[in-house]
Amino acid sequence: MVTRGADGRKRSIRQMFARLAPRYNLINRIMTLGYDRQWRKETIDRLALHEHNRLLDLGTGTGELAFEVLRRAPKTKIIAVDFTPQMIRIGQKRDRRAAVSWVIADALHLPFAAAAFDAVVSGFLLRNVVDIDRALEEQNRILKPRGHIACLETTPLARNIVSLVIGFYMRHILPVLGRLLSGDGEAFRYLERSTQAFLPTATLSRRIRSANFDAVQFSHHMFGNVAIHWARKMH
């Protein structure tokens, strides 16, 4: 059950992403040193898409994953969902061919019938939801039997010399860049804290498996600070 505290966190996150929306794509480039494009391509590859598949891009932001899917599988039917209207509006302006259906909705309460999609993809979504298990259950519900999910996520930093450098960058450099780019250094501090508070890859894999998925796998990137998880609905 969602608590009042969870509702307050949800409102704060929505407001933060509304403020970041105009510079969100630039922020992603800076935070990931430009590697996010490569990671998104690999995330999509893990879905094993076929012609005319129906795909849900969940937590779409401004549609980066949705547009990459169109470049790689142009006949895919894509619905892009985000709970921040400002993100959706920017995505719609980018969608010159009206190739994507845009929906404002909560990842915990998706307005779609059961078994409506062949695949679900998400980028940096799960660390921002207030109930990870519910989000995974919803993705499982709207997937067809043997449908696939793939999610791109940050992971907590390991304790090594590389993580010290990345940690310094995230804690001290990113907030300064955030203030310069968006006037919102606090949002960048949230991004660092939410990364450290998120689940390690092995733990998230167990949670995905518990949500009725099998063939659960993951790959690490950026010295273990980013992971791609993919899985298949059991039945």
C-alpha positions in Angstrom: 0.0 0.0 0.0 1.3 3.4 -0.9 1.8 5.6 2.2 1.4 9.3 2.6 5.2 9.5 2.7 5.4 7.7 -0.6 2.8 10.1 -2.1 4.9 13.0 -1.0 8.0 11.5 -2.5 6.2 10.9 -5.8 5.1 14.6 -5.9 8.6 15.8 -5.2 10.1 13.5 -8.0 7.5 14.7 -10.5 8.2 18.3 -9.6 11.9 17.8 -9.9 11.7 16.2 -13.4 9.3 18.9 -14.5 12.0 21.5 -13.7 14.7 19.4 -15.4 12.6 18.6 -18.5 14.0 21.4 -20.8 17.6 20.3 -20.2 16.9 16.6 -19.5 18.7 15.1 -22.5 21.7 17.4 -22.1 21.9 16.4 -18.4 21.9 12.7 -19.3 24.8 13.3 -21.8 26.8 15.0 -19.0 26.0 12.6 -16.3 26.9 9.6 -18.3 29.8 11.2 -20.3 27.8 10.5 -23.4 27.6 6.8 -23.0 23.9 6.7 -22.4 23.2 6.4 -26.1 25.3 3.3 -26.3 23.6 1.8 -23.3 20.1 2.5 -24.7 21.0 0.7 -27.9 22.1 -2.4 -26.0 19.0 -2.2 -23.8 16.8 -2.3 -26.9 18.9 -5.2 -28.4 18.1 -7.3 -25.3 14.3 -7.2 -26.1 14.6 -9.4 -29.2 12.0 -7.3 -31.1 10.3 -8.6 -34.1 8.3 -6.8 -36.9 5.1 -5.2 -35.7 5.8 -5.8 -32.0 3.8 -3.6 -29.6 6.2 -2.0 -27.1 5.8 0.1 -24.0 8.5 2.7 -23.2 7.9 3.2 -19.5 9.2 6.3 -17.8 10.0 7.6 -21.3 11.1 11.1 -20.3 11.4 12.9 -23.6 11.4 9.7 -25.6 15.0 8.8 -26.1 14.4 5.0 -25.9 11.3 5.3 -28.0 13.0 7.1 -30.8 15.9 4.6 -30.7 13.5 1.8 -31.1 12.0 3.5 -34.2 15.4 3.8 -35.7 16.2 0.2 -35.2 12.7 -1.4 -35.7 10.5 1.2 -37.5 7.4 -1.0 -37.7 7.2 -1.3 -33.9 4.0 0.1 -32.4 5.3 2.2 -29.5 3.4 3.7 -26.6 5.6 6.1 -24.5 4.5 6.7 -20.8 5.7 9.1 -18.2 4.1 10.7 -15.2 5.6 14.1 -15.8 3.5 16.1 -18.3 6.4 18.5 -19.1 8.5 15.5 -20.3 5.7 14.2 -22.5 5.1 17.6 -24.1 8.8 17.8 -25.1 8.7 14.3 -26.5 5.6 15.1 -28.6 7.4 18.1 -30.1 10.3 15.9 -31.1 7.9 13.3 -32.7 7.5 15.0 -36.0 6.1 12.0 -37.7 3.6 11.3 -34.9 5.1 7.8 -34.8 4.7 7.3 -31.0 1.5 7.3 -28.9 2.2 9.5 -25.8 0.4 8.8 -22.5 0.7 10.5 -19.0 0.4 7.7 -16.5 2.0 6.3 -13.3 4.2 3.2 -13.6 2.4 1.7 -10.6 -1.1 2.1 -12.2 -0.8 1.5 -15.9 -4.0 2.2 -17.9 -3.6 -0.8 -20.2 -5.2 -4.2 -20.4 -3.4 -7.4 -19.4 -1.2 -9.0 -22.0 -1.3 -5.8 -24.2 2.4 -5.6 -25.1 5.2 -7.8 -26.5 7.9 -5.9 -24.7 8.5 -3.2 -22.0 11.6 -1.0 -21.9 12.7 1.6 -19.4 15.6 3.8 -18.7 16.5 5.0 -15.2 12.9 4.4 -14.0 13.0 1.9 -11.2 15.2 3.9 -8.8 12.5 6.7 -8.9 9.4 4.7 -8.2 8.1 4.4 -4.7 7.3 0.7 -5.0 9.7 -1.3 -7.2 7.8 -4.6 -6.7 4.5 -3.0 -7.8 6.2 -1.5 -10.8 7.5 -4.9 -11.9 4.2 -6.6 -11.3 2.5 -4.0 -13.5 5.0 -4.6 -16.2 4.4 -8.3 -15.9 0.6 -7.8 -16.1 0.6 -5.9 -19.3 3.1 -8.2 -21.0 2.0 -11.1 -23.3 3.1 -14.6 -22.2 6.9 -14.9 -22.9 7.1 -11.1 -23.5 10.4 -9.4 -22.6 11.4 -6.5 -20.4 14.7 -4.6 -20.4 15.7 -1.8 -18.0 18.7 0.5 -17.9 19.5 1.5 -14.3 22.2 3.0 -12.1 23.7 0.8 -9.4 25.3 1.7 -6.1 29.0 2.3 -6.4 31.4 -0.5 -5.4 34.2 0.3 -3.0 37.3 0.7 -5.2 39.6 3.4 -6.5 37.4 4.0 -9.6 34.3 4.3 -7.5 36.0 7.0 -5.4 36.6 9.1 -8.6 33.0 8.6 -9.8 31.6 9.3 -6.4 33.6 12.6 -6.2 32.3 13.5 -9.6 28.7 12.8 -8.7 28.8 14.4 -5.3 30.8 17.5 -6.0 31.0 18.2 -9.8 27.5 17.3 -10.9 25.7 19.6 -8.5 27.8 22.5 -9.7 27.1 21.6 -13.4 23.4 21.2 -12.4 23.2 24.8 -11.1 24.9 26.1 -14.2 22.7 24.1 -16.6 19.4 24.2 -14.9 19.7 26.3 -11.8 18.8 23.2 -9.8 21.9 21.7 -8.0 19.6 19.9 -5.5 18.1 17.7 -8.3 21.6 16.5 -9.1 22.2 15.7 -5.5 19.0 13.7 -5.5 20.3 11.7 -8.5 23.5 10.9 -6.7 21.7 9.9 -3.4 19.1 7.8 -5.3 21.9 5.9 -7.1 23.6 5.1 -3.8 20.3 4.0 -2.2 19.2 1.8 -5.1 19.4 -2.0 -5.2 22.6 -3.8 -6.2 22.3 -5.7 -9.5 22.0 -9.1 -7.8 19.2 -7.9 -5.5 17.3 -6.3 -8.4 17.6 -9.5 -10.4 16.0 -11.4 -7.5 13.1 -8.9 -7.4 12.6 -9.2 -11.1 12.5 -13.0 -10.8 10.0 -12.7 -7.9 7.7 -10.7 -10.2 7.1 -13.8 -12.4 10.0 -13.4 -14.8 12.6 -15.9 -15.8 15.8 -15.9 -17.9 16.8 -12.9 -15.8 20.2 -11.5 -16.8 22.2 -8.3 -16.4 25.4 -6.6 -17.7 27.5 -4.0 -16.0 28.8 -0.7 -17.5 30.7 2.4 -16.4 32.8 0.4 -13.9 29.7 -1.2 -12.4 27.9 2.1 -11.9 25.3 1.3 -14.5 23.5 -2.0 -15.3 21.2 -3.3 -18.0 18.7 -6.0 -16.8 16.6 -8.1 -19.1 14.1 -10.9 -18.5 11.1 -12.8 -20.0 7.6 -13.2 -18.6 7.3 -16.8 -17.4 3.7 -17.5 -18.7 
